[in-house]
Amino acid sequence: MTRQEALRGGEHSRVAYAEIHDDKTAVTSIAVLVRAVEWFNARGVTVERVLSDNGGAYRSHLWRDTCADLGITHKRTRPCRPQTNGEIERFHRTMADGWAYARCCTSEQERRDALPAWLHQYNEHRPHTACGNQPLFSRLINVPGQYT
């Protein structure tokens, strides 16, 4: 069973970062968080807060300490209330419809290999009604090479 770790760039941009992993450990989740923070920082976005579910990885001292080291405030959703995290739940549905099950793949590896191209399309080319039918990256003002 695979798990997608996904982070979104908040209400303003809705830009998404995602990775696929085979486990749900704190070590894996923290590594994803660190790479996501670096990815967002490279695009001029400072990660200030993270909202997660109540999985064991996010209740760990290691997660708590990493968030503190990164200067990130961590909040967890209310137990048994997925609506609290509705935006990421909606993004998961968009991922399922647009990437995971949009076409038949001959292997799990083929599906995994398709994720980066789908994320690029989602973030940089797909029109989004919340952005005036512009791509999500149009909301970021400090993306390297954006104005060249």
URNORQUI-V679003 format. One record per backbone hydrogen bond with DSSP energy under -0.5 kcal/mol. NH is the residue of the N-H (numbers start at 1). CO is the residue of the C=O. E is the energy in kcal/mol with one decimal. If there is no record, write none. Layout:
((NH	CO	E) (NH	CO	E))
This chain:
((3	21	-2.6) (5	3	-0.5) (5	19	-2.7) (6	4	-0.6) (7	17	-3.0) (9	15	-3.2) (13	9	-1.0) (14	10	-1.4) (17	7	-2.8) (19	5	-2.1) (21	3	-2.5) (29	25	-2.4) (30	26	-2.8) (31	27	-2.0) (32	28	-2.2) (33	29	-2.3) (34	30	-2.8) (35	31	-2.3) (36	32	-2.8) (37	33	-2.9) (38	34	-2.2) (39	35	-2.5) (40	36	-3.1) (41	37	-2.8) (42	38	-2.2) (43	39	-0.5) (43	40	-1.3) (44	41	-1.9) (45	40	-2.7) (46	44	-0.5) (47	45	-0.6) (48	46	-0.6) (50	73	-2.4) (52	50	-0.5) (52	75	-2.2) (58	55	-1.0) (59	55	-0.7) (59	56	-0.9) (60	56	-0.6) (60	57	-0.6) (64	60	-2.1) (65	61	-3.1) (66	62	-2.2) (67	63	-2.7) (68	64	-2.1) (69	65	-2.6) (70	66	-2.1) (71	67	-0.6) (71	68	-1.1) (72	67	-3.1) (73	48	-2.9) (74	72	-0.5) (75	50	-2.7) (77	52	-2.6) (81	78	-1.5) (84	81	-1.9) (85	82	-1.3) (86	83	-1.9) (89	85	-1.9) (90	86	-2.5) (91	87	-2.1) (92	88	-2.5) (93	89	-1.7) (94	90	-2.3) (95	91	-2.8) (96	92	-2.5) (97	93	-2.7) (98	94	-2.8) (99	95	-2.7) (100	95	-2.1) (101	96	-2.6) (111	107	-1.6) (112	108	-2.7) (113	109	-2.8) (114	110	-1.0) (114	111	-0.6) (115	111	-0.6) (115	112	-1.4) (118	114	-1.9) (119	115	-2.9) (120	116	-2.3) (121	117	-2.3) (122	118	-3.0) (123	119	-2.9) (124	120	-2.8) (125	121	-1.8) (126	121	-2.7) (128	134	-1.5) (131	128	-1.8) (132	129	-1.6) (133	128	-1.7) (134	128	-0.7) (134	131	-0.7) (136	122	-0.6) (137	123	-2.5) (138	135	-1.7) (139	136	-2.0) (140	137	-1.6) (142	43	-0.5) (144	42	-0.7) (146	143	-2.2) (148	145	-1.2))
